Every structure is written in C-alpha cells, then in structure tokens.
Amino acid sequence: MILQLYEDLLVADIEGTAYIDQHSVTDNLAKNTTRTFDLVNENVSSIHQTQLVSQELAKLAEQ
C-alpha cells in the first residue's frame, strides 16, 4: 500500500515536471514566433524604403 502510494506520487511528480517543461517550450515557441514576425515586418519595411530611395536616385540621375 505504501509502495503504491509512493509510486503514484512519483508518477504525479514526473507528470507535473513534464507539464512545466511543455509549457516552457510552448512559451518559448510563442516568443520566437512573435520575434520572427516582427523581424519579417522590419525587413519588409526596409525593402520598401530601399525601393523608394532607388527610385529617387534614378530620377536624380536622369536630371
């Protein structure tokens, strides 16, 4: 009886640890996904700015 109780507590502890680890991984994944999204948006903005500057330089070169 005591051995079974100990085994049950051990399993519950392992399951609790697994849940915490899984939550941590999920949280890190969400943060990394958000950061990736932000970096992509910054990159798109930089590309747009580069296109505008290139167009302006082309106009100046024609003058």
Protein Blocks (a to p, Z undefined) as FASTA:
>chain_A
ZZmmmmmmmmmmmmmmmmmmmmmmmmmmmmmmmmmmmmmmmmmmmmmmmmmmmmmmmmmm
mZZ
